[in-house]
Amino acid sequence: FTEPSPVLDLKAEYVGVTSVNLTWTVSDAASDSYTYRIEVANGTSVRNVMSSFTRAEITELIPGTMYNFTVFAVANDSETEGEGVSIILYTKPSPVLDLKAEYVGVTSVNLTWTVSDAASNSYTYRIEVVNGTSVRNLTSSVNKIEITELIPGTMYNFTVFAVANDSETEGEGVSIILYTKPSPVLDLKAEYVGTDKVNLTWVMNDTASDSYTYRIEVMNITSIRNLTSSVTRVEITELIPGTMYIFTVFAVASVSQMEGEGVSRILYT
């Protein structure tokens, strides 16, 4: 038997986490009688897969790992092989696990996650930060990141992708939706102090403040109560004459109920 010609147009139709689908073509007149040997090489291990068609699904691969796939056409004697044709591919990394926020602040968020892939020491991570119409991407070489320059009191969708050592092959993204905290209120002051009531006002400059409400904590030595306002002022009644009160105002993001840091004023009725 003469050697078959090398296969043509070897390519991956699908690359997954633990499997790859390869296809190729042959132009030899005798190709109807060919079988194909696919050599699957990964660093230390080599195995062979046989196919009687011009395609093969290679399974049981290691996630996020480089493989060299070499396809040989085999003549009808099951011995005479053509020259091999190779393609180098990385399998996709597995999705990251246990994505969570370790800290949520006014303009920053700290995210952490885990990975269990054997090849994860070589991974980097792409973090997609989406807010409405704005999208930006950050990169981390470890399984945590501090994301800064966020807008206070705003919803963000953070998606983390593990990236293999070729800096191109990405795993499926894993997402978490979080709201940043509102900023503290500004310029908290009493517009009126009476015998049994106080009028407070404050300022809020956050872009998202149209959706905020405000919690006002009213505290004296013996009692604490909470009031709510949808505007940047409140009238607090039913106070005890001649008594010291601590009034603390918190901005609250309406959808998430995430509260900003409180700002306090001490006043006597």
Secondary structure, 3 states (H helix, E strand, C coil): CCCCCCCEEEEEEEECCCCEEEEEECCCCCHHHCEEEEEEEECCEEEEEEECCCEEEECCCCCCCEEEEEEEEECCCCCCECCCEEEEEECCCCCCEEEEEEEECCCCEEEEEECCCCCHHHCEEEEEEEECCEEEEEEECCCEEEECCCCCCCEEEEEEEEECCCCCCECCCEEEEEECCCCCCEEEEEEEECCCCEEEEEECCCCCHHHEEEEEEEECCCCEEEEEECCCEEEECCCCCCCEEEEEEEEEECCCCCECCCEEEEEEC
